[in-house]
Amino acid sequence: MSNGVFGFFMMGVIFVLLSVPFALGVNILAEKLGENRWTWTILMLIPGLNIIFSFYVTFHVVFHVIDSLKAVRAAVGPLPGAVSPSEPA
């Protein structure tokens, strides 16, 4: 192999090796969110696609947290003395 091809190959290998910790984290996260963990893990290991997929994972987690907080708020009810957003102050 020529030096240019070998350097490009090694850059790809290093990129995949650096992606492994993130893929393991996404695997655990997907299981907690009820998603297919192997699909998320494989998507996180594909160079280039994992950058785009990271944005999807971030927004998915944020919306899941917001939905969970809304469910807690509905279960607990309004706090004493709190003003709801629909009522004027």
C-alpha positions in Angstrom: 0.0 0.0 0.0 1.1 3.5 -0.7 1.7 5.9 2.2 -1.4 8.0 1.3 -3.8 5.1 1.3 -2.3 3.7 4.5 -2.6 7.1 6.2 -6.3 7.4 5.1 -7.0 3.9 6.4 -5.3 4.6 9.7 -7.3 7.8 10.1 -10.5 5.8 9.6 -9.4 3.2 12.2 -8.5 5.8 14.7 -11.9 7.5 14.1 -13.7 4.2 14.7 -11.7 3.5 17.8 -12.5 6.9 19.2 -16.2 6.2 18.5 -16.3 3.0 20.6 -16.8 4.7 24.0 -19.6 6.8 22.6 -21.2 3.7 21.0 -21.1 1.9 24.3 -22.7 4.9 26.0 -25.4 5.1 23.3 -26.0 1.4 23.8 -26.8 1.9 27.5 -28.8 5.0 26.8 -30.9 3.3 24.1 -31.9 0.5 26.4 -33.0 3.0 29.1 -35.1 4.9 26.5 -36.7 1.8 25.1 -35.0 2.0 21.7 -33.3 -0.7 19.7 -29.8 -0.6 21.3 -27.9 -2.5 18.5 -29.2 -0.2 15.8 -28.1 2.8 17.8 -24.7 1.3 18.5 -24.0 0.4 14.9 -25.2 3.9 13.7 -22.8 5.4 16.3 -19.8 3.4 14.9 -20.2 4.4 11.3 -17.8 7.3 10.6 -19.5 10.5 9.4 -23.0 9.2 10.1 -22.3 9.2 13.9 -21.9 12.9 13.9 -25.4 13.4 12.4 -26.8 10.6 14.6 -25.3 12.4 17.7 -27.7 15.3 17.1 -30.6 12.9 16.8 -29.7 11.2 20.1 -29.3 14.6 21.8 -32.7 15.8 20.8 -34.3 12.4 21.5 -33.0 12.5 25.1 -34.0 16.2 25.6 -37.6 15.5 24.4 -37.7 12.4 26.6 -36.7 14.4 29.7 -39.2 17.1 28.9 -42.0 14.5 28.5 -40.9 12.8 31.8 -41.0 16.2 33.6 -44.5 16.9 32.2 -45.7 13.5 33.5 -44.3 14.2 36.9 -45.9 17.6 36.9 -49.2 16.1 36.0 -48.9 13.5 38.6 -47.9 15.9 41.4 -50.2 18.7 40.5 -49.6 22.4 41.0 -47.4 23.4 43.9 -49.0 25.6 46.6 -48.7 29.2 45.7 -47.4 28.5 42.2 -48.9 30.4 39.3 -49.7 28.3 36.2 -48.5 29.6 32.8 -52.1 30.0 31.6 -53.1 32.3 34.6 -52.0 35.9 34.7 -49.6 36.8 37.5 
